[in-house]
Amino acid sequence: MNSKLLKIISLSMCLVMILGVGVYKLVNPLDIQVEEVIASGLTTSQVKTVQTKLKNWGYYTGTVDGIYGTKTKTAVVRFQKNNGLTADGIVGTNTARALGMSLTTQTSNNVYLLAKCIYAEARGEPYKGQVAVGAVILNRVDSSSFPNSIYGVIYQPYAFTCVSDGQINLSPDSNAYSAANDAMNGWDPSYGALYYYNPNTATSSWIWSKKILVTIGKHNFAL
């Protein structure tokens, strides 16, 4: 392991100690680089379509394998920059349109991704609290201070503990699905919150400075 890598890991551990276990938690920077996920709620076949189109146009040189890895994301960013789109590496509605694609299955995939995060972050909370967690994610999507997609918000570096510890990969239960659907349909028990945290475990002075809008179960929801 080289010295540069050791410095990155050491810095990550220090930031985790500073931020505590509140809303923000560090994702291992190495995991970000090798992350292989389906971006923006795309199915595997849709990722293959993206890869094929970008390969034909000279943006992508990797294998058409349906995995949204680093090479695919880099190619998407190049395509977005050359077409005057937001260069975030996420295939949302505008990028898909520019690619000549239809995202007909995106809504159901977004519900699934939202349910996964709700289950990982709040499966022990009251149902209303689970919906509130989903609402916070959607509120971030609508905020100019955060990424503009569910995928982008959930996988934003340092954002959610469940991503850094792998619990995002757990299978959501029926309650999490229902909570995700309720949040998607406009129920917001958080009253517009952009953050939530457990006051019994959070140690970051930063999160304590946020205005608490409501407390549900073990979580404070704040703005």
Secondary structure, DSSP 4 states (H G I P E B T S, - for coil): --HHHHHHHHHHHHHHHHHTTSS--PPPHHHHHT--B-GGG--HHHHHHHHHHHHHTTS--S--SS-B-HHHHHHHHHHHHHTT---SS---HHHHHHHT---TTHHHHHHHHHHHHHHHHHTTS-HHHHHHHHHHHHHHHHSTTS-SSHHHHHTSTTS-HHHHSSGGGSPP-HHHHHHHHHHHTT--TTSS-SEEE-TTT---HHHHTSPEEEEETTEEEE-
